[in-house]
Amino acid sequence: MSLATDSPVNSSSSDDLAAFLDAELDSNSLGSSPEKEAEDKDEDEESIDEEAENEEARDDKDLERIKRRKTQIVETIQERPGPTSLGNLEEKTDMLYCAEVSLGTDNCPHPGSLGGMCYRCGKRLEEESGVTFSYICKGLRLGNDEIDRLRNTDMKHLLRHRKLYLILDLDHTLLNSTLLLHLTPEEDYLKSQADSLQDVSKGSLFMLAFMNMMTKLRPFVHTFLKEASEMFEMYIYTMGDRPYALEMAKLLDPSREYFNARVISRDDGTQRHQKGLDVVLGQESAVLILDDTENELANDLAGRDVRQVLKMVRGEVLKGCKLVFSHVFPTKFPADTHYLWKMAEQLGATCSIELDPSVTHVVSTDARTEKSRWAAKEAKFLVDPRWIETANFLWQRQPEENFPVQQTKPEENFHAKQMKDQ
């Protein structure tokens, strides 16, 4: 689409030209000689050519004005460096489409701003509005309508490539970090075993002296990211500050092929001490969150989205199993609040404190308890609590025979006095 096609100047000129031709036709209809008509035709053509030249000059002038405004925006980005280049910003969001907008700013909806200027028309905005997306580019703000447009556009892209969004936490999920001053004397030897920062793709333990920190990547994390990138568009979202988030991203993704600018820190969020998906340019119904804090996977949206699907899939793992626990919970501990009880229910199992014929599994730490002996007598499954934990980790029911319950000797059971058969 050309600038001239959508230009108000062009439209106005077209109307004037049409009126001019109508007037000329009216005058010719009053009766004029062929010679006069030929002379008038030559004059008309000269007038039209002159008008076209003037129109082209106006278009060039307005185009130059648009270019100057775009240059101002570019200079603003360069003065306030962010995690992405202008090229990445244009490629990702398709924001700077000055070549397709009307000349002039009166009708511009101002979908967003960079450094206080509308990135569409270049007008300086007196009031800032919308949501800040400074992790994409410093000083970038987007209005709600533009956020919806970008999310819908990106959703179409994901559907074409059969992908979802994956929001990854850092600490206790992809890696673990600790300050050097928190290392115990017994752990001090780790400093000498740190891998080189020159090629982080070949290491897993790094000492970041400039941050007074040591970081250990989770085993096979690079393999995980490589395979996950084929199924997801991935974000990093951490409650650490931005410098920390960027340094960790360098360790995880040194070539910037997985996350690029999609690194969100607590400094980039709109909610204090809380993560929110309002700063993620992705539809919530297609977002999968991997976080060590369970309350980050909230089920507050109706409809069939990825969270509901995962909940349903997880609830199928131990479906049909009825569990009774023995010698697992502390004395007088409310059984239904224990993490193993809750974990089993989330996996689809039914939990009970009483034995009956419908019980399929007795989960115990001691094969000598009354309930454990009942399981053996009634040919029920007798499994160690690790059976539940492993199923929860792998999201797959595990062979019960791989998790036998040992007969604990009294002297080896150091907490026997604190536990009782339930």
Secondary structure, 3 states (H helix, E strand, C coil): CCHHHHCHHHHHHHHHHHHHHHHHHHHHHCCCCHHHHHHHHHHHHHHHHHHHHHHHHHHHHHHHHHHHHHHHHHHHHHHCCCCCCHHHHHHHHCCCCHHHCCCCCCCCCCCEEECCEECCCCCECCCCCCEECCCCCCCEEECHHHHHHHHHHHHHHHHHHCCEEEEECCECCCEEEEEHHHCCHHHHHHHHHCCCCCCHHHCCEEEEHHHCEEEEECCCHHHHHHHHCCCEEEEEECCCCHHHHHHHHHHHCCCCCCCCCCEECHHHCCCCCCCCHHHCCCCHHHEEEECCCHHHCCCCCCCCCHHHHHHHHHCCCCCCCEEEEECCCECCCCHHHCHHHHHHHHCCCEEECCCCCCCCEEEECCCCCHHHHHHHHCCCEEECCHHHHHHHHHCCCCCHHHCCCCCCCCCCCCCHHHECCC
